Amino acid sequence: MGIKKTVSVLGLGRMGSALATALVNEGYEVTVWNRSDKSAPPNTNRVATTEEAFEADVVVTCLSTYDAQRPLLTKAVKTLVNLTSGTPEEARATARWAEENGVEYVDGVIMAVPQQIGTEQARILYGGRQEHHVLQAFGEPVHLGEDAGLPALYDLALLGIMWSVFGGFLQAQALVQTAGITPRQFTPLATDWLATVNTFLPRLGEQTRSGDYETEVSALDINVEGLRLLIRASAEQGLDVTVPQALHELFQRAQRNGHGAHSVASVIEEIRK
């Protein structure tokens, strides 16, 4: 890469601090700015104003929201690598602002926890016309296309899967613990089961594209009845049934609309509405 450029990081939360540290470890000259008086990572230069931060060749933002970021940005920024979480439309609006103000722009999302930054476990999904070299300091860059809104779209879609798994796992743990079963006993079976579930995803995904929901595996009718039993068993044990109830209602809507004999993939027709 040759001479490494100066980089400023705006935002010193756990993730912002991890980003700054990773840049230092890669030999960059790093300036940091934060609204509140948080301690700066070692070997970084803390500045009091964003104007000072914008003197760097590259500005990396990792702030709490786009609302917090928006008033800070000026045309003094040369290159903006935006790693602030938000919606696709917020990312696209920032890309338009950058183009109007002559700012080189890369939009990305971080698919990792702070402790993984700077390792091969971290993936940085990014959109824009080109990759920026600082992304390589954070993990493995994955280009999604020129649309600056795609990283946020992927981010929220993938996190939605994670949150759904967490919700189902916690519901399961609560249920088996009513019988005195410990997490150490149950969790290995749960992870093995998730590996089995993963094998169904490619077929389900293809069905959502093709609209052909025929199945010889597990019809929606069977899954609606299974969710009913999960709700009943949970209620009998005095547990909250918010998570399975929401899925049951969604699956029932698809069932009422003629998809009872079809694959679970047919539920996407209700989600699309």
Order of alpha helices (4+ residues) and beta strands (2+ residues): beta-alpha-beta-beta-alpha-beta-alpha-beta-alpha-beta-beta-alpha-beta-alpha-alpha-alpha-alpha-alpha-alpha
